[in-house]
Amino acid sequence: MEFIELAKKRYSVRKYANKPIEREKLDLVLEAARVAPTAKNLQPQRIYVIQSAEGLAKVDALTPCRFGAPTVLLFTNNTDEEWNNPLETSVRAGVEDVSIVATHAMLEAEDLGLGTCWVNYFPNTELEKAFGLPKNERSVLLMPIGYPASDAAPGPNHAASKKTDEFVKFI
């Protein structure tokens, strides 16, 4: 599949089939995340694969946005390893790097016939405490992942996009 077609086809899945992900497919998703570019290749990301009943219950207690997925990927940023801009000390690349890594995982999942949803609707500090994350790791996003339910469909705003000239400026 051409990349642009893959990007257009992908949507936020909000209803998952009761079917586990094959380990081989999950490993490919994690490999796509591993090879994603990060600032100075510092790789500040951490990915927690949540599949246990206990772990999924913790997710469910913190957000309604698991949507029945059998697996949730928790992406975090190790703040000790993120790149800091020496020309502007308040500019740090950790969240950006983790976002690039998560996007690679999300698109590989789509290519493998899996669905995902990028979730930021959760209390970060409570989630970090619930999963016992180290103090130098900050949660960036949760990503439910699994096979879309047979009646899953893109949301009503999926195809709504601005025209290119509304957000691209040549200078």
Buried (B, 14 or more C-beta within 10 A) or exposed (E): EEEEEEEEEBBBBBBBBEEEBEEEBBEBBBEBBEEBEBBEEBBBBBBBBBBEEEBBEBBEEBBEBBBBBBBBBBBBBBBEBBBBEEEEEEEBBBBBBBBBBBBBBBBBBBBBEBBBBBBEEBEBEEBBEBBEBEEEBBBBBBBBBBBBBEEBEEEEEEEEEEEEEEEEEEE
